[in-house]
Amino acid sequence: MNTQEKTPTIAASPTSRGLKGWLSGVLGPFLALGAVYLFFAMADRMVNETPTFTDARNQTTIATHTASVAVAALGMTLIIISGGIDLSAGTALALSATVLAWCLLNDVAVLITQGDNVIGVQQRLNEANNELSRARRKPEENNVEAIEQRIADLQAEQDRLKSLAPRYKIWNATLSIFAALLTGCATGFLNGLLISTLRVIPFIVTLGTMTLYLGLAKIVANETTVRPNVGEQVPGWIQEMLTLRSESLYWGFPTGVWFVIALSIVLSLVLRYTVFGRYVFALGSNESTARLCGVNVTRNKIAVYTLAGLFVGIAGIYQFSRLKSGNPTSGTGMELQIIAAVVIGGGSLSGGRGSVLGTLTGATIMAVIGSGCVILGLKNPLQDIILGVIIVMAVVVDQLRQRRLQS
């Protein structure tokens, strides 16, 4: 057999299914979104004296909450279409956000170029002050003057590094963003490598890496929340990615929402018009047949998970923008929302089917439910129940569709 890769003919792309297949996968979630939105809009008018659900500000809030989940769900769409799953997305997202916060807090560019930073000098300065306090109790046994000179030198070094901080601010932000994206890609690469080489089902592998990434995030954060100085260390454009302040919005939405839309367009084009997109659908439709058609399954699986990891890294930046800190446990449970966005949007857990537009619709449905429950004064448990029912219904519809196709 020719070992060269060639484009498989099985489930090559969404285009091959025709307009009818595309509508069946996308129209359902759209109708569900319309029904959910209409329900909460009517309930808001019936319950509240001053309805706010359909206000422009609430639409911005819904779009912002949608973007936070959707950016990671775009990567999950790739994974689910290829027949996989990623339970580590939530903790990998938190790890990326924590790495970003740590790099900003420690002025990573200054640390790399100068070999030290303000925080490191401050720690040594605190230790020297404590040593000086102890030495002054017994001056005859200690060289107090030497300790005082060391403190003066440390203070001078700290002042020098502080003066460099404004000059390195852009580089600090650039390297910190790169570190967060690289962290996301690394988590995805490790998932893909383990799944493809060990031949273990993705559920088990990512269940293990979920805890692994949580532990790594705690190590990076020293088991606490990493809080860089928002005014001095965090650039304004990161702070305003998901802002609701009207003066920072573009055509009614923050920059983070528009960036998600741009990413969605690019990913849609990749899935629809590239060979890699055809391979993704082929892997999810029938991996064995794809391998017989010449598809390098191992390489493409690693590529899928690594690309999904890139989206997770971007989601980590979004989370930091929203929280202004890096919390190692902040992503726990988010993987369920990310997976739910894909499933509600028509993606099949059996693989081979899914769409970017459907995923965005699924994420919007969850954001609408969350906003509607808040406006109506409903408690979080009820919101979870509603979302759980919708997820179960989406999975049931998917299974019925699978049975109909097989019959």
Buried (B, 14 or more C-beta within 10 A) or exposed (E): EEEEBEEBEBBBBBBEBEEEEBEEBBEBBBEBBEEBBEEBBEBBEEEEEEBEBEEEEBBBBBBBBBBBBBBBBBBBBBBBBBBBBBBBBBBBBBBBBBBBBBBBBBBBBBBEEBEBBBEBBBEBBEEBEEBBEEBEEEEEEBEBEEBBEBBEEBBEBBEEBBEBBEEBBEBBBBBBBBBBBBBBBBBBBBBBBBBBEEEEEBEEBBEBBBEBBBEBBBEBBEEEBBBBEEEEBBBEEBBBBBBEEEEBBEEEBBBBBBBBBEBBEEBBEBBBEEBBBBBBBBBBBBBEBBBEBBBBBBEBBBBBBBBBBBBBBBBBBBBBBBBEBBBBBBBBEBBBBBBBBBBBBBBBBBBBBBBBBBBBBBBBBBBBBBBBBBBBEBEEEEBEEBBEEBBEEBBEBBEEBBEEEEE
